[in-house]
């Protein structure tokens, strides 16, 4: 799917002040895309601020050493968010993923631009630049650099490399294609160091996380004759291990390592007793459709939703939906 970037050229040329935002609990694709987009705009002489509904998780702070990415209400006020010419929304097309920041975006008089690769979509009232076949929003930002024939700084290259590497499971997910490697090759030429970035992304586990992962994986359950694997995490598990919610990142993918599995999910109890569910699947099961039934969304093979608890009720509901969707 090819994006026509030409309308964005005039928006950037005609405006000076830009605010960039992404979804709640930002991942490396969200953060990397924001930092890459900021570098592109600032290279054109634009003023850029970045604000999200959530703070950066501790394991991704290295991507933003100057702490320029702010959390709404902590370092950037609502008035400052609204005070801009263009508000760019990156890596989400869902109001629910923007939480209270979404209300500001709805009411701002600024032009709205959306750059995303997710299938699930709300009408955010923005000019959309979407490619649902792209492996990451970071990929789209690299293509935007190419469109403007703009150089990628080493810091931006590192951020964008992490965006693409994480959203492709370090290039092992089906979304990875030959162009993915050409793009990351360009990012390496621009200064991204895969060895260093892998260490920062995947080799910084705390003892608390290791204990949490061990406990949770001991409780993995199988259903649908072994085609479905799932785990659950309670608030007490965090308290017992000393781990934090970010320590569950990618834990759902461990379930797909079990031979015979076709899909998996992880259910994580929140302090509010609602449950965050992350879905994964191999080709053949569209978990984005399942997530959408619960008010969430995402990709065909990776999606998520926040569901009202308690945990046993959520597990029962999700199991029923997954059983109905899994091919025999």
Rosetta blueprint (number, residue, H / E / L):
1 X L
2 X L
3 X L
4 X L
5 X L
6 X H
7 X H
8 X H
9 X H
10 X H
11 X H
12 X H
13 X H
14 X H
15 X L
16 X L
17 X E
18 X E
19 X E
20 X E
21 X E
22 X L
23 X L
24 X L
25 X L
26 X L
27 X L
28 X H
29 X H
30 X H
31 X H
32 X H
33 X H
34 X H
35 X H
36 X H
37 X H
38 X H
39 X H
40 X H
41 X H
42 X H
43 X H
44 X L
45 X L
46 X L
47 X E
48 X E
49 X E
50 X E
51 X E
52 X E
53 X L
54 X L
55 X L
56 X L
57 X L
58 X H
59 X H
60 X H
61 X H
62 X H
63 X H
64 X H
65 X L
66 X L
67 X L
68 X L
69 X E
70 X E
71 X E
72 X E
73 X L
74 X E
75 X E
76 X E
77 X L
78 X H
79 X H
80 X H
81 X H
82 X H
83 X L
84 X L
85 X L
86 X E
87 X E
88 X E
89 X E
90 X E
91 X L
92 X L
93 X L
94 X L
95 X H
96 X H
97 X H
98 X L
99 X H
100 X H
101 X H
102 X H
103 X H
104 X H
105 X H
106 X H
107 X H
108 X L
109 X L
110 X L
111 X E
112 X E
113 X E
114 X E
115 X E
116 X E
117 X L
118 X L
119 X L
120 X L
121 X L
122 X L
123 X L
124 X L
125 X L
126 X L
127 X E
128 X E
129 X E
130 X E
131 X L
132 X L
133 X L
134 X L
135 X L
136 X L
137 X H
138 X H
139 X H
140 X H
141 X H
142 X H
143 X H
144 X H
145 X H
146 X H
147 X H
148 X L
149 X L
150 X L
151 X L
152 X L
153 X L
154 X H
155 X H
156 X H
157 X H
158 X H
159 X H
160 X H
161 X H
162 X H
163 X H
164 X H
165 X H
166 X H
167 X H
168 X L
169 X L
170 X L
171 X L
172 X L
173 X L
174 X L
175 X L
176 X L
177 X L
178 X H
179 X H
180 X H
181 X H
182 X H
183 X H
184 X H
185 X H
186 X H
187 X H
188 X H
189 X H
190 X L
191 X L
192 X L
193 X L
194 X H
195 X H
196 X H
197 X H
198 X H
199 X H
200 X H
201 X H
202 X H
203 X L
204 X L
205 X L
206 X L
207 X H
208 X H
209 X H
210 X H
211 X H
212 X H
213 X H
214 X H
215 X H
216 X H
217 X H
218 X H
219 X L
220 X L
221 X E
222 X E
223 X E
224 X H
225 X H
226 X H
227 X L
228 X E
229 X E
230 X E
231 X E
232 X E
233 X E
234 X L
235 X H
236 X H
237 X H
238 X H
239 X H
240 X H
241 X H
242 X L
243 X L
244 X L
245 X H
246 X H
247 X H
248 X H
249 X L
250 X L
251 X H
252 X H
253 X H
254 X H
255 X H
256 X L
257 X L
258 X L
259 X L
260 X L
261 X L
262 X L
263 X E
264 X E
265 X E
266 X E
267 X E
268 X E
269 X E
270 X L
271 X L
272 X L
273 X L
274 X L
275 X E
276 X E
277 X E
278 X E
279 X E
280 X E
281 X E
282 X L
283 X L
284 X L
285 X L
286 X L
287 X H
288 X H
289 X H
290 X H
291 X H
292 X H
293 X H
294 X L
295 X L
296 X L
297 X E
298 X E
299 X L
300 X L
301 X L
302 X E
303 X E
304 X E
305 X E
306 X E
307 X E
308 X L
309 X L
310 X L
311 X H
312 X H
313 X H
314 X H
315 X H
316 X H
317 X H
318 X H
319 X H
320 X H
321 X H
322 X H
323 X H
324 X H
325 X H
326 X L
327 X L
328 X L
